[in-house]
Amino acid sequence: MVVCVYAVLVVVPAFLPLPPESAHLWDNLRLFAQFVFWGIWWPGVMVATVLLGRVWCGLFCPEGSLSEWASRHGRGRPLPGWLKWSGWPFVAFVATTVYGQLVSVYEYPQAALLVLGGSTVAAVAIGLLYGREKRIWCRYLCPASGVFAVLAKIAPLHYKVDRDAWDRHSGEGKHFEPVNCAPLVDVRRMTSASECHACGRCAGQRDAVALALRSPAAEALDLAAPAKTADAATLLFGVLGVATAAFQWTVSPWFLKAKLALADWLVEREHFALLDNEVPWWLLTHYPEANDLFTWLDGALIIAYLLGGGFLLGALLWTGPALAARLVRHPRLDWQRFTLALTPLAAASVILGLSMLTVTHLRAEHVWLGWLPAFRVALLAGGGLASLWLALRLLAASGAARPRRLAAALAMAAPVALMATIWSLVFFVW
């Protein structure tokens, strides 16, 4: 069912003409599909992940379902070593985010079909090659997997594994059907919601796996659980770095000033190649009927802004956890662990960014949004304060001297203040 809805929302609008200026969400399928998919669907997925874990991946994701279905009829080849590299989700997320901005994936359904359809085709191909009834694409290559893995860490609902009960039942000689865990999770040793797709297939296995409530702070504060570098990098440089740059470059006066200055410099020297806008639509945005045409200069600046600005922002944010870890000098409180304390801030940031698309559609329909500023402030403040609280809890467990803990707390406050400043500029200044 979800696959069919997904196909209709992504495929059909790509073959419809541009909506007239008088069109509305309720009388134009193209506008309606854009609003449902980008304005409701994706923000809803992020909210669901924060609250329920990766239930989207396990029960609703069309790519995951198609990839697993294809794997049942695939060749079942052994997984090559390069495919298992833990950095692929981060690289795929950054590449997809940048490319999506170059072709205006949120605004034009042709671009959405290219990006999302291409991802779906790749997921099916991986399933056919390496599947064996597993979701290889979801585990190792999905562009959104790294983001979901980070956000699921603070989900209050998760599948809890009682290791003692598992071992006890296994030792009694009873026969149990093996768990078909599609994302290849070792259920017996599962301690994190990051890799679990919350599909429920293992529920009740050996009377040791059950859906349970937990504190949203449980994973971040569990010093025995691993704090992976891939998760920390995705959070800093992906969700808080490149994604933030992608959400705000269109309203950034810095981007506009840089573009105008470079364009003037090129015109003065009669270098017009970069100002050419005859570019294929699948490479850069090119829709003459909508008077929306990117030049090579636009493309170069978008790449520079998203990668340069995004990674610069990520590096600035990283200094807080890095300095905090250096100050407390605890073997299990490294910069990766302190970075995970910023997960609530990252969740608030990505939801704020995606909701900008929702707001754009609602404003076009003249919907009353007087509540919006207070909502944005509350969400950003909630994410920031929750991250600070997690950092303070980690510092309290460090056993470091009070001056060092105070200095580390100030260091962890810096990333929160920086993100609050950036979003304040976007919503209230620019």
Secondary structure, DSSP 8 states (H G I E B T S, - for coil): -HHHHHHHHHHGGGGS----TT--TTT-HHHHHHIIIIIIIHHHHHHHHHHHSTHIIIII-HHHHHHHHHHTTS------GGGG-TTHHHHHHHHHHHHHHHTTTTT-HHHHHHHHHHHHHHHHHHHHHH-SSS-HIIIII-TTHHHHHHHGGG-SEEEEE-HHHHHHHHTTT--------TT---GGG---SSS-----TTTTGGG-EEEEE--TTHHHH-TTS---HHHHHIIIIIIIIIHHHHHHGGG-HHHHHHHHHHHHHHHHTT--GGG-----TTTS-EEGGGTEE--HHHHHHHHIIIIIIHHHHHHHHHHHHHHHHHHH--TT--HHHHHHTTHHHHHHHHHHHHHHHHHHHHHHTT---TTHHHHHHHHHHHHHHHHHHHHHHHHHTT---HHHHHHHHHHHHHHHHHHHHHHHIIIII-
